[in-house]
Amino acid sequence: MIARFVQVRTRPGERVLTPFMGVGSEVYETVRQGRVGIGIELKPSYYEQAVRNLAAVDSDNDAEPTLVDAMGGLS
């Protein structure tokens, strides 16, 4: 469902804001499809899981920088 929504409602290169990121499903799919994902999460454990989940985008799309790269990697 997330993949289809991103594909239909956005274009490559556009920014997609997810104000309640959770574990990063929307941001993951957004970045995987060549959009810029912006996620906001207050709960540290959810944020940390989102960072781990988003690291998987690297294996899907090695040619382009990912959100994890922009954040300075996993620290």
Residue frames as a rotation matrix with the C-alpha (Angstrom) as fourth column:
MET 1
0.572 0.821 0.000 0.00
0.821 -0.572 0.000 0.00
0.000 0.000 -1.000 0.00
ILE 2
0.458 -0.475 -0.751 2.80
0.136 -0.798 0.587 2.44
-0.879 -0.371 -0.300 0.90
ALA 3
-0.587 -0.749 0.307 4.71
0.385 0.075 0.920 1.65
-0.712 0.658 0.244 -2.30
ARG 4
-0.220 0.597 0.772 1.67
0.967 0.028 0.254 2.24
0.130 0.802 -0.583 -4.48
PHE 5
0.756 0.517 -0.402 0.78
0.595 -0.798 0.093 5.52
-0.273 -0.309 -0.911 -2.75
VAL 6
0.088 -0.818 -0.569 4.33
0.055 -0.566 0.822 6.87
-0.995 -0.104 -0.005 -3.15
GLN 7
-0.680 -0.376 0.630 4.42
0.574 0.261 0.776 5.80
-0.457 0.889 0.038 -6.79
VAL 8
-0.021 0.802 0.597 1.03
0.972 -0.125 0.202 7.32
0.236 0.584 -0.776 -7.68
ARG 9
0.814 0.540 -0.213 1.10
0.581 -0.760 0.293 10.52
-0.003 -0.362 -0.932 -5.60
THR 10
0.540 -0.694 -0.476 4.75
-0.193 -0.652 0.733 11.64
-0.820 -0.304 -0.486 -5.90
ARG 11
0.929 -0.345 -0.131 7.46
-0.103 0.098 -0.990 12.03
0.355 0.933 0.056 -8.52
PRO 12
0.398 -0.865 -0.306 11.13
0.896 0.437 -0.071 11.04
0.195 -0.246 0.949 -8.29
GLY 13
-0.544 -0.738 0.399 13.13
0.567 -0.674 -0.473 13.72
0.619 -0.031 0.785 -6.47
GLU 14
0.168 0.678 0.716 10.16
-0.255 -0.671 0.696 15.11
0.952 -0.300 0.060 -4.55
ARG 15
-0.863 -0.406 0.300 10.18
-0.350 0.052 -0.935 15.37
0.364 -0.912 -0.187 -0.76
VAL 16
0.157 0.887 -0.435 7.83
0.064 0.431 0.900 13.28
0.986 -0.169 0.011 1.34
LEU 17
-0.574 -0.289 0.766 7.29
-0.664 -0.384 -0.642 14.27
0.479 -0.877 0.029 4.98
THR 18
0.114 0.557 -0.823 6.30
0.325 0.762 0.561 11.67
0.939 -0.331 -0.094 7.55
PRO 19
-0.024 -0.142 0.990 5.68
-0.644 -0.755 -0.124 13.56
0.765 -0.640 -0.074 10.80
PHE 20
0.416 0.138 0.899 5.08
-0.814 0.498 0.300 10.36
-0.406 -0.856 0.320 12.81
MET 21
-0.070 -0.593 -0.802 7.81
-0.937 0.315 -0.151 8.13
0.342 0.741 -0.578 11.36
GLY 22
0.861 0.322 0.394 7.57
-0.459 0.824 0.331 5.16
-0.218 -0.466 0.858 13.69
VAL 23
0.302 -0.774 0.557 10.01
0.168 0.618 0.768 2.52
-0.938 -0.138 0.317 12.43
GLY 24
-0.343 -0.584 -0.736 10.37
-0.423 -0.603 0.676 4.23
-0.839 0.543 -0.040 9.04
SER 25
-0.161 0.314 0.936 8.21
0.630 0.763 -0.147 2.24
-0.760 0.566 -0.320 6.61
GLU 26
0.842 0.536 0.067 7.04
0.407 -0.548 -0.730 5.30
-0.355 0.642 -0.680 4.67
VAL 27
0.532 -0.722 -0.443 10.50
-0.666 -0.680 0.308 6.87
-0.523 0.131 -0.842 4.58
TYR 28
-0.319 -0.638 0.701 12.05
-0.058 0.751 0.657 3.54
-0.946 0.169 -0.276 3.50
GLU 29
0.133 0.457 0.880 9.71
0.826 0.440 -0.353 3.18
-0.549 0.773 -0.319 0.53
THR 30
0.929 0.193 -0.315 10.03
0.047 -0.907 -0.418 6.85
-0.366 0.373 -0.852 -0.37
VAL 31
0.177 -0.954 -0.242 13.83
-0.711 -0.294 0.639 6.66
-0.680 0.059 -0.730 -0.53
ARG 32
-0.318 -0.268 0.909 13.74
0.243 0.904 0.352 3.30
-0.916 0.333 -0.222 -2.31
GLN 33
0.395 0.580 0.713 11.66
0.848 0.067 -0.525 4.89
-0.352 0.812 -0.465 -5.08
GLY 34
-0.364 -0.697 0.618 14.04
0.887 -0.461 0.002 7.81
0.283 0.550 0.786 -5.57
ARG 35
0.557 0.541 0.630 12.25
0.225 -0.829 0.512 10.44
0.799 -0.143 -0.584 -3.50
VAL 36
-0.630 -0.698 0.339 13.61
-0.131 -0.336 -0.933 12.37
0.765 -0.632 0.120 -0.52
GLY 37
0.289 0.739 -0.608 12.14
0.525 0.409 0.746 11.00
0.801 -0.535 -0.270 2.69
ILE 38
-0.604 -0.370 0.706 11.89
-0.369 -0.655 -0.659 13.22
0.706 -0.659 0.260 5.76
GLY 39
0.192 0.662 -0.724 10.77
0.423 0.610 0.670 11.51
0.885 -0.435 -0.163 8.96
ILE 40
-0.340 -0.197 0.920 10.17
-0.685 -0.618 -0.385 12.83
0.644 -0.761 0.075 12.46
GLU 41
0.368 0.426 -0.827 10.04
0.282 0.796 0.535 10.52
0.886 -0.430 0.173 15.46
LEU 42
0.327 -0.170 0.930 10.17
-0.761 -0.631 0.152 11.41
0.561 -0.757 -0.336 19.16
LYS 43
0.883 0.053 0.466 10.50
-0.369 0.693 0.619 7.94
-0.290 -0.719 0.632 20.65
PRO 44
0.051 -0.985 -0.163 14.23
-0.936 -0.104 0.337 7.01
-0.349 0.135 -0.927 20.66
SER 45
-0.378 -0.215 0.900 13.67
-0.107 0.976 0.188 3.26
-0.919 -0.025 -0.393 20.26
TYR 46
0.639 0.634 0.434 11.49
0.416 0.190 -0.889 3.78
-0.647 0.749 -0.142 17.17
TYR 47
0.767 -0.422 -0.483 14.01
-0.610 -0.711 -0.349 6.21
-0.196 0.563 -0.803 15.70
GLU 48
-0.236 -0.929 0.286 16.87
-0.765 0.360 0.534 3.74
-0.599 -0.093 -0.795 16.24
GLN 49
-0.115 0.271 0.956 14.87
0.340 0.915 -0.218 0.97
-0.933 0.300 -0.197 14.58
ALA 50
0.885 0.455 -0.100 14.02
0.097 -0.390 -0.916 3.27
-0.455 0.801 -0.389 11.67
VAL 51
0.326 -0.857 -0.400 17.72
-0.894 -0.417 0.166 3.99
-0.309 0.304 -0.901 11.14
ARG 52
-0.510 -0.495 0.704 18.43
-0.299 0.869 0.395 0.24
-0.807 -0.010 -0.591 11.06
ASN 53
0.287 0.708 0.645 15.54
0.482 0.475 -0.736 -0.36
-0.828 0.522 -0.205 8.65
LEU 54
0.900 0.089 -0.426 16.65
-0.252 -0.692 -0.676 2.45
-0.356 0.716 -0.601 6.36
ALA 55
-0.116 -0.993 0.007 20.16
-0.673 0.083 0.735 0.99
-0.731 0.080 -0.678 6.15
ALA 56
-0.146 0.134 0.980 18.62
0.417 0.907 -0.062 -1.74
-0.897 0.400 -0.188 3.99
VAL 57
0.861 0.443 -0.248 17.86
0.003 -0.492 -0.870 0.84
-0.508 0.749 -0.426 1.30
ASP 58
0.098 -0.920 -0.380 21.60
-0.794 -0.302 0.527 0.89
-0.600 0.251 -0.760 0.56
SER 59
-0.619 -0.343 0.706 21.45
0.021 0.892 0.452 -2.67
-0.785 0.295 -0.545 -0.73
ASP 60
0.293 0.821 0.490 18.45
0.669 0.190 -0.719 -1.79
-0.683 0.539 -0.493 -2.92
ASN 61
0.903 0.113 0.415 19.92
0.373 -0.686 -0.625 1.38
0.213 0.719 -0.661 -4.42
ASP 62
0.303 -0.883 -0.357 23.72
0.821 0.052 0.568 1.64
-0.484 -0.466 0.741 -4.12
ALA 63
-0.207 -0.441 0.873 24.05
0.896 -0.444 -0.011 4.35
0.392 0.780 0.487 -6.79
GLU 64
0.111 0.347 0.931 22.27
0.021 -0.938 0.347 7.11
0.994 -0.019 -0.111 -4.85
PRO 65
-0.900 -0.399 0.175 22.88
-0.135 -0.126 -0.983 8.42
0.414 -0.908 0.059 -1.32
THR 66
-0.102 0.880 -0.465 20.24
0.610 0.424 0.669 7.39
0.786 -0.215 -0.580 1.18
LEU 67
0.680 0.439 0.587 18.71
-0.213 -0.648 0.731 8.98
0.702 -0.622 -0.347 4.23
VAL 68
0.871 -0.410 -0.271 21.12
0.453 0.453 0.768 7.01
-0.193 -0.792 0.580 6.40
ASP 69
-0.059 -0.915 0.398 24.05
0.959 -0.162 -0.231 8.52
0.276 0.368 0.888 4.45
ALA 70
0.038 0.148 0.988 22.64
0.164 -0.976 0.140 12.00
0.986 0.157 -0.061 4.94
MET 71
0.901 0.351 0.255 22.33
-0.204 -0.176 0.963 11.36
0.383 -0.920 -0.087 8.67
GLY 72
0.141 -0.946 0.293 26.00
-0.962 -0.201 -0.186 10.41
0.234 -0.255 -0.938 8.90
GLY 73
-0.420 -0.293 -0.859 25.53
-0.289 0.940 -0.179 6.66
0.860 0.173 -0.480 8.97
LEU 74
0.639 0.612 -0.466 24.60
0.180 0.470 0.864 4.45
0.748 -0.636 0.190 11.85
SER 75
-0.447 -0.826 0.343 26.02
-0.197 -0.283 -0.939 5.77
0.872 -0.488 -0.036 15.09
